[in-house]
Amino acid sequence: MSTSSSTPISRVVFESPSLSVDILSQSSSPSSFGNSNQSPIDSDSLSTTSSQNDIFSPNLSVMNPVFTTGILREIFKNFEPVFSTRYPNFPLASHDLHDCRCLFSAALTCKTFLDPALDSLWFYLDSMLPLFRLFPSPKLMNGKYVVHGNIQVEDVERVSRYARRVKILLFHASEIRPTQHLYLQLSQLIPAPLFPSLCRLESPTVQKVPDVIDGILIALSPALRVLTFNSFTVAEDALIGAFISSLAVKTTSNLTHLVLYGHVSTDTLLHIFEFENLQSLELALLQDVAANVFTLLDKLENLSNLIIDVQRCSVIPSRVSLPITPRRSRYSFPPSPTLKRLKKLHVSGKPVDIVLVLSGTRPSHLQSFSLECYHDTSYAICSTTIIRCLEGYVFRSHPSLYTLNFTHHPPLTSKCHFSLTDLPNITSLCSLENFSLETSLFSANIEKLEEFVSAWPNLKVLILPLFWSDVPTLTFLATLRTFCPCLQEVHLPLIPEVPTLLPANIPAYHPLKKLFVTPIETGQEATFENQLRVSQFITQLFPDAAVDLRRTSNSTSTGFWEKVQATVKLCQEVRKRTIAFSVNHHKGIAR
């Protein structure tokens, strides 16, 4: 088979007594058709010639036992996009051009490679046009694709052959898109859903694709697991709510991950609770919502990941009377629901709203709790809110809590410092592995901090604010070395106080790998002797720790710390070479 190099292959049709299959391809991935205005270029149907028999050998009419299904899956999964449907937040990525060409060539090699190669090639689509352009007479009218003439059964089978392979679909506001009537035609011609294997659906924006949203619902199946809608306004919220409500009935509540980044209303929130198998829920940019709505989270018994952003809305504290419909008649508002399977919780917003959102949730087995406070009220209110939120969740989940993150965003005009004394007693978190505290105004109490870290023997990551009123010295590193034997990463500011004595009687090796320092200059003379003593102090405590500088707009001169950073690398290199020489020397003696 020969094809002119100047003409990109759009669709090649192979017809033989034993095989009739269409292979859609182009100079790039199938998704590239979404931005193309050209009609498909059909090559002439190829008869059963000697060249075709070379490609599809009669000896391979039955799958070669050497290439089992498992082996083929391992081979062709290397050509699939780099994301996984199990991680819905992972960014989408199209096929690489080289991968598409390899898959197309593999599909033409033999019957054994045909299906797995096409499965990988059609794994992901960022446009519906590659499918609709398979129809015999697609045309553009007013910027939308329509099909003129009658659609035959053969045409529908051709489209279905590829649509059943699609696992991830991204639809966006492209200039060219199918009409809603085309979806209706397919629903009448195809008894089963167009996308029986589709497990992830995402829309970056809803503003220009309302007709696509209405049409795509017909093509979905119960296989859908992940749904994401980004950037929708108040006017489009009703469309999203109707879509979610219909989807809950159509897919029999099999959805496990739902992401809504837009102006979500109370009515739309009520539809979400229809998905009883939901495991991950992310809500951002909510409209004003009644606080008692969040008590319905208890209906989601399988929920393990919850992210709520109420930064730009107001949570109504009173119990608002919600409209009752036949679908909502079974809803009740339990006084204290428990999310027993909730493992990860992240809430951001104003302190008062955060308290109202969390007031009805009582998770007992949290593993990760993140709180992000934005406030335009007094510091005292913020401090009280923080203590209330943290105390309840810490004391309820202290046996299982592994990660605790707190971020405080004070008003620009505020001069109050956040202090460790504003935190509740979190020393009971004996299983804590990750602790992060970030704020722009921080009043440090070294003794209080030492009390905290001494109670966390399993701590692996410690992130502290950039600027303190009382910046710790190198001595604090020795405290971390003593009480946190599992520590692997530290972020904190340090004063390069030159130690008078280097640490002695150091216990076993410490695994710290990353030491992020906010440089604080105190006028220390940057002599080589001072640099060497500071570097030796760090390397003796943490032999393999890489020192990195956290530069900020308010950072002072970093000349001394930059030289310390270079000296630490030099000391570590000398140590490695010394150990290697000693090992080789003893091996030589043993011989």
C-alpha positions in Angstrom: 0.0 0.0 0.0 1.4 3.4 -0.9 0.1 6.8 0.0 1.3 10.1 -1.3 3.5 11.8 1.4 1.9 15.2 0.6 -1.6 14.1 1.4 -2.4 13.3 5.1 -4.3 10.1 5.6 -7.8 10.8 7.0 -9.6 7.5 6.6 -8.3 4.3 5.1 -10.9 1.6 4.3 -9.8 -2.0 4.1 -12.2 -4.5 2.6 -11.5 -8.2 2.4 -13.6 -11.3 2.8 -12.4 -11.8 6.3 -12.1 -8.2 7.5 -13.8 -4.9 7.0 -12.7 -2.2 9.3 -12.1 1.6 9.1 -9.1 3.2 10.5 -9.3 6.9 11.2 -6.0 8.7 11.3 -4.4 11.9 10.3 -1.0 13.6 10.7 -1.9 14.0 14.3 -4.2 12.5 16.9 -8.0 12.0 16.4 -8.5 15.1 18.5 -6.9 17.3 15.9 -10.1 17.1 13.8 -11.7 19.4 16.3 -9.8 22.4 14.9 -10.0 21.4 11.2 -12.4 22.7 8.6 -11.4 20.3 5.9 -13.6 17.3 4.9 -12.1 13.8 5.3 -10.1 12.6 2.4 -11.2 9.0 1.5 -8.7 6.8 -0.2 -10.1 4.4 -2.8 -11.3 1.1 -1.3 -8.6 -1.4 -1.6 -9.3 -4.7 -3.1 -7.8 -7.9 -1.8 -4.4 -7.6 -3.4 -1.1 -9.2 -2.7 0.1 -6.1 -0.8 -3.0 -6.2 1.4 -2.5 -9.9 2.1 1.0 -9.1 3.2 -0.5 -6.7 5.8 -3.3 -9.0 6.9 -1.8 -12.4 6.6 -4.4 -15.2 6.4 -2.2 -17.1 8.9 -3.2 -14.5 11.5 -6.9 -14.9 11.2 -6.8 -16.3 14.7 -4.9 -14.5 17.4 -1.3 -15.7 17.8 -1.1 -17.5 21.2 2.3 -15.7 21.8 0.4 -12.4 22.0 -2.0 -13.0 24.8 -4.5 -10.3 25.9 -2.4 -9.4 28.9 0.8 -9.0 26.9 -0.9 -6.8 24.3 -2.3 -4.6 27.1 1.1 -4.1 28.6 2.6 -3.3 25.2 0.0 -0.8 24.0 -0.6 1.0 27.4 2.8 2.7 26.8 1.1 4.6 24.0 -1.9 5.8 26.1 -2.0 9.3 27.5 -0.1 9.8 30.7 -3.1 10.4 33.0 -5.2 7.8 34.7 -9.0 7.8 35.3 -8.3 7.0 39.0 -6.9 10.5 39.5 -9.5 12.9 38.2 -7.5 16.0 39.0 -4.6 15.0 36.8 -4.4 17.4 33.8 -5.6 16.1 30.5 -3.1 15.5 27.7 -3.5 14.5 24.1 -1.6 11.8 22.4 1.9 12.6 21.2 2.2 12.9 17.4 4.8 10.2 17.4 2.6 7.9 19.5 -0.3 8.3 17.1 1.8 7.4 14.1 3.1 4.4 15.9 -0.4 3.3 16.8 -1.6 3.8 13.3 1.3 1.7 11.9 0.7 -1.0 14.6 -3.0 -1.2 13.7 -2.0 -1.9 10.0 0.5 -4.5 10.9 -1.7 -7.5 11.6 -5.1 -8.5 13.0 -3.5 -9.3 16.3 -2.5 -5.7 16.9 -5.6 -4.1 15.4 -7.9 -3.9 18.4 -5.3 -2.9 21.1 -3.8 -0.3 18.9 -7.1 1.3 18.1 -8.1 1.1 21.8 -5.1 3.2 22.7 -5.6 5.6 19.8 -9.2 6.3 20.7 -8.7 6.2 24.5 -9.0 10.0 24.7 -10.9 12.6 22.6 -11.0 16.4 23.0 -13.6 16.8 20.3 -16.6 14.9 19.0 -15.8 15.8 15.4 -13.5 12.8 14.7 -16.6 10.6 15.2 -19.1 12.7 13.3 -16.8 13.1 10.3 -17.0 9.4 9.8 -20.5 9.9 8.4 -20.7 9.9 4.6 -21.8 13.5 4.1 -21.0 15.8 7.0 -21.2 19.5 6.2 -20.8 22.8 8.0 -23.8 25.1 8.5 -23.5 28.2 10.6 -20.4 26.8 12.3 -22.0 23.5 13.2 -21.7 20.0 11.8 -24.8 18.5 10.2 -25.3 15.3 8.2 -27.2 15.6 5.0 -29.1 12.6 3.7 -30.0 9.4 5.4 -27.7 7.7 7.9 -27.5 4.0 7.1 -27.0 1.2 9.5 -23.5 0.7 8.2 -22.6 4.3 9.0 -23.9 3.9 12.5 -21.9 0.7 13.0 -18.8 2.4 11.8 -19.1 5.3 14.3 -20.0 2.9 17.1 -16.9 0.8 16.4 -14.7 3.7 17.5 -17.0 5.4 20.0 -17.0 2.2 22.2 -13.3 2.6 22.6 -13.4 6.2 24.1 -12.7 6.3 27.8 -12.1 10.0 28.4 -13.9 12.9 26.6 -13.2 16.6 26.9 -15.7 19.0 25.2 -15.1 22.7 25.0 -16.2 25.8 23.3 -14.7 25.2 19.9 -15.9 27.1 16.9 -17.2 24.0 15.2 -19.3 21.5 17.0 -22.1 19.0 16.2 -25.7 20.1 16.3 -28.0 18.7 19.0 -30.1 17.1 16.3 -27.2 14.8 15.5 -27.2 13.5 19.0 -30.9 12.8 18.7 -30.4 10.9 15.4 -27.8 8.7 17.0 -30.0 8.0 20.0 -32.7 6.7 17.6 -30.4 4.7 15.5 -28.2 3.2 18.3 -30.2 1.2 20.9 -27.2 1.4 23.4 -25.4 4.5 24.5 -22.9 5.9 22.0 -20.1 5.8 24.6 -20.6 2.6 26.5 -17.0 2.7 28.0 -16.7 6.4 28.7 -15.6 6.8 32.3 -14.5 10.5 32.5 -16.3 13.6 31.1 -14.9 17.1 31.5 -15.9 20.6 30.3 -13.4 23.4 30.9 -16.1 26.0 30.3 -19.9 25.8 30.0 -20.5 29.3 28.6 -20.6 28.3 24.9 -21.6 24.7 24.9 -25.2 24.4 26.3 -26.4 22.5 23.3 -23.5 20.0 23.6 -24.3 19.4 27.3 -27.9 18.6 26.4 -26.9 16.4 23.6 -24.1 14.5 25.3 -26.4 13.2 28.0 -28.0 10.8 25.5 -24.7 9.3 24.7 -23.6 8.5 28.3 -23.8 5.1 30.0 -23.6 3.8 33.6 -19.8 3.4 33.0 -19.3 7.1 33.7 -17.3 7.6 36.9 -15.8 11.1 36.8 -17.6 14.3 35.9 -16.0 17.8 35.9 -17.6 21.2 35.1 -15.5 24.3 35.3 -16.2 28.0 35.0 -20.0 28.3 34.8 -22.0 31.4 35.9 -25.2 31.9 37.8 -27.2 31.8 34.5 -25.7 28.4 33.6 -26.2 26.8 37.0 -29.7 25.7 36.1 -28.4 23.8 33.1 -25.8 22.1 35.2 -28.4 21.2 37.8 -30.7 19.7 35.3 -27.9 17.7 33.7 -26.8 16.3 37.1 -30.4 15.4 38.0 -30.9 13.6 34.7 -27.5 11.9 35.0 -28.4 10.5 38.4 -31.3 8.7 37.0 -29.6 7.6 33.7 -26.4 6.2 35.2 -28.1 4.7 38.3 -25.8 6.7 40.6 -22.6 5.1 39.6 -20.6 8.4 39.6 -17.7 8.4 42.0 -15.9 11.7 41.4 -17.7 15.1 40.9 -16.0 18.4 40.4 -18.0 21.7 40.1 -16.0 24.9 39.9 -18.7 27.5 39.3 -21.7 29.3 40.9 -23.3 26.2 42.4 -26.8 26.9 43.8 -28.7 25.2 46.6 -30.9 23.4 44.1 -27.8 22.0 42.3 -26.4 20.9 45.6 -29.5 18.9 46.4 -29.2 17.0 43.1 -25.6 16.0 44.0 -26.8 13.9 47.0 -28.5 11.5 44.5 -25.1 10.0 43.8 -24.9 7.6 46.7 -21.7 6.0 45.5 -19.8 9.3 45.3 -16.3 9.1 46.7 -14.9 12.5 45.9 -16.7 15.8 45.8 -15.1 19.2 45.0 -17.2 22.4 45.2 -15.9 25.9 44.5 -17.3 29.4 43.9 -20.6 28.5 45.5 -23.5 30.9 45.5 -25.1 31.8 48.8 -26.3 28.6 50.4 -28.1 27.5 53.5 -26.0 25.9 56.1 -28.4 23.1 56.8 -27.8 21.8 53.2 -24.4 20.6 54.1 -25.8 18.3 56.7 -27.1 16.2 53.8 -23.5 15.1 53.2 -24.3 12.3 55.5 -26.2 10.7 52.7 -22.9 10.1 50.8 -21.8 7.2 52.9 -18.9 6.3 50.6 -17.5 9.9 50.5 -13.7 9.8 51.2 -12.5 13.2 49.7 -14.3 16.5 50.3 -13.2 19.9 49.1 -15.4 23.0 49.7 -14.6 26.6 48.9 -17.0 29.2 50.3 -14.6 32.1 50.0 -16.8 34.1 47.6 -20.2 33.3 49.1 -22.1 33.6 52.3 -23.4 30.6 54.2 -26.9 31.4 55.6 -26.8 30.4 59.3 -30.5 29.9 59.7 -32.3 26.7 58.7 -33.8 27.8 55.4 -37.0 26.1 54.3 -36.2 24.3 51.1 -38.8 23.6 48.4 -40.2 20.1 48.6 -40.5 18.0 45.5 -41.2 14.3 45.0 -37.5 13.7 44.5 -36.6 15.6 47.7 -39.3 14.4 49.9 -37.0 11.8 51.5 -34.4 14.4 52.5 -34.0 15.1 56.2 -31.5 17.2 58.1 -29.8 15.0 60.7 -28.5 17.0 63.7 -25.1 15.5 63.7 -24.2 13.4 60.7 -21.1 11.3 60.7 -19.0 10.7 57.6 -17.3 7.5 58.7 -15.4 7.0 55.5 -14.2 10.6 55.0 -10.4 10.5 54.8 -9.5 13.9 53.3 -11.2 17.2 54.1 -10.3 20.7 52.8 -12.4 23.8 53.6 -11.6 27.4 52.6 -13.5 30.6 53.2 -14.2 33.2 55.9 -14.1 31.9 59.4 -17.8 32.3 60.2 -18.8 30.5 57.0 -16.3 27.7 57.7 -17.8 27.0 61.1 -21.3 26.9 59.6 -20.2 24.4 56.9 -18.4 22.1 59.4 -21.0 22.4 62.1 -23.0 19.5 60.8 -20.2 17.2 59.8 -18.7 14.7 62.3 -16.0 12.7 60.6 -14.3 10.2 62.9 -11.6 8.8 60.8 -10.0 11.7 59.0 -6.5 11.2 57.7 -6.0 14.7 56.2 -7.5 18.0 57.4 -6.8 21.3 55.6 -8.2 24.6 56.7 -7.7 27.9 54.7 -9.0 31.0 56.3 -9.7 34.3 54.5 -11.3 36.9 56.8 -12.3 40.5 56.8 -13.3 40.6 60.4 -11.4 41.1 63.6 -8.4 38.9 64.5 -10.1 37.7 67.6 -13.0 36.2 65.7 -10.6 34.4 63.3 -8.6 33.0 66.3 -11.7 31.7 68.0 -12.9 30.1 64.8 -9.6 28.4 64.2 -9.6 26.9 67.7 -13.2 25.7 67.4 -12.6 24.0 64.0 -9.3 22.4 64.9 -10.3 21.2 68.4 -13.3 19.3 67.2 -11.6 17.6 64.3 -8.3 17.0 66.1 -9.7 15.4 69.2 -12.2 13.3 67.2 -9.7 12.1 64.6 -6.4 12.1 66.5 -5.7 8.4 66.2 -6.0 8.5 62.4 -5.0 12.0 61.4 -1.7 12.0 59.4 -1.9 15.4 57.7 -2.8 18.8 59.2 -2.6 21.9 57.1 -3.6 25.4 58.2 -3.3 28.5 56.0 -4.2 31.9 57.4 -4.8 35.0 55.1 -5.1 38.1 57.3 -6.5 41.4 56.0 -3.9 43.6 54.2 -4.3 46.2 56.9 -4.0 43.8 59.8 -0.9 44.1 62.1 -1.9 41.2 64.4 0.4 38.2 64.5 -0.8 34.6 64.4 0.7 32.7 67.3 1.1 29.0 68.1 -0.8 29.7 71.2 -3.9 30.3 69.0 -3.8 26.7 68.0 -5.5 24.1 70.2 -3.4 21.4 72.0 -2.4 19.2 69.0 0.2 17.3 70.8 -2.2 14.3 71.0 -1.6 13.7 67.3 0.9 11.0 67.8 0.5 9.7 64.3 1.0 13.0 62.5 3.3 12.8 59.5 2.7 16.1 57.7 2.2 19.5 59.4 1.9 22.8 57.5 1.3 26.2 59.0 1.4 29.2 56.6 0.6 32.8 57.4 2.2 36.1 56.6 2.3 37.3 60.2 3.6 34.8 62.7 4.6 35.1 66.3 6.8 32.2 67.1 7.2 30.6 70.5 10.2 28.3 70.2 9.4 26.4 73.4 5.8 25.8 72.3 7.1 24.6 68.9 9.5 22.3 70.5 6.7 20.9 72.6 4.7 20.2 69.5 7.5 18.5 67.5 8.6 16.4 70.5 5.1 14.8 70.5 5.3 13.8 66.7 7.9 11.0 66.4 6.5 10.0 63.0 6.7 13.5 61.5 8.0 13.5 57.9 7.1 17.0 56.5 7.2 20.2 58.5 6.3 23.5 56.8 6.4 26.7 58.8 5.8 30.3 57.9 8.4 32.4 56.0 8.6 35.2 58.5 8.6 35.0 62.3 8.8 37.7 65.0 11.4 35.5 66.8 13.4 33.6 64.1 14.9 30.3 65.3 18.6 29.6 65.1 20.6 26.6 64.1 20.0 25.1 67.5 16.4 24.3 66.5 17.7 22.0 63.8 19.3 19.9 66.6 15.9 19.7 68.3 14.3 18.4 65.1 17.2 15.9 64.7 16.5 14.6 68.2 12.7 14.4 68.3 11.8 13.7 64.7 13.8 10.7 63.5 11.6 10.2 60.4 11.7 13.8 59.1 12.3 14.1 55.4 11.5 17.7 54.5 11.6 21.0 56.5 10.6 24.6 55.5 11.5 27.4 58.0 13.5 30.6 58.3 16.9 30.4 60.0 19.4 32.8 61.4 22.9 31.7 60.5 24.2 31.9 64.0 27.7 30.4 64.0 27.7 27.6 66.5 30.5 27.6 69.1 30.5 23.8 69.3 29.7 21.3 66.7 27.2 18.6 67.6 28.7 15.6 69.4 27.5 12.1 70.1 25.2 12.2 67.1 22.9 9.1 67.1 22.1 7.0 64.1 21.8 8.3 60.5 19.0 10.8 59.9 17.0 10.6 56.6 16.3 14.3 56.0 16.6 15.0 52.3 15.3 18.6 51.8 16.0 21.7 54.0 14.2 24.8 52.7 15.5 27.9 54.4 14.1 31.4 54.3 17.4 33.4 54.4 17.6 35.9 57.3 20.7 38.0 57.4 21.9 39.4 60.7 25.1 41.2 59.6 27.1 38.0 60.2 30.5 38.3 58.7 30.6 36.1 55.7 34.1 34.6 56.3 35.0 31.2 55.0 35.4 30.0 58.6 31.9 31.0 59.5 30.5 29.4 56.4 32.4 26.2 57.0 31.2 25.9 60.6 27.5 26.5 59.7 27.9 24.0 56.8 29.5 21.4 59.0 26.8 21.8 61.6 24.1 21.1 59.1 25.8 18.2 57.4 26.6 16.5 60.7 23.0 16.7 61.7 21.6 15.8 58.3 24.3 14.2 56.1 22.2 14.0 52.9 20.0 17.1 53.3 20.0 19.4 50.2 19.7 23.1 51.3 17.4 25.2 49.1 16.6 28.9 49.6 13.0 30.0 49.7 13.2 33.4 48.0 10.4 35.9 48.6 9.8 39.6 47.6 10.6 40.6 51.2 13.8 38.5 51.6 16.9 40.3 52.6 20.3 39.7 51.0 21.1 36.0 50.7 24.9 36.3 50.2 25.9 34.3 53.3 23.3 31.6 52.9 24.1 31.2 49.2 27.7 30.5 50.2 26.6 28.1 52.9 24.4 26.3 50.4 27.5 25.8 48.1 29.7 24.7 51.0 27.1 22.1 52.2 27.2 20.5 48.7 31.0 20.5 48.8 31.0 18.8 52.3 28.5 16.2 51.2 30.6 15.4 48.1 33.8 15.1 50.1 32.0 12.8 52.6 30.7 10.5 49.8 34.1 10.2 48.2 35.7 9.5 51.5 33.2 6.7 52.2 33.7 5.2 48.7 37.5 5.3 49.1 37.2 3.6 52.5 35.0 0.8 51.2 37.2 0.2 48.3 40.3 0.2 50.5 38.8 -2.4 52.9 37.8 -4.6 49.9 41.4 -4.5 48.7 42.7 -5.6 52.1 40.1 -8.4 52.3 41.4 -9.7 49.0 
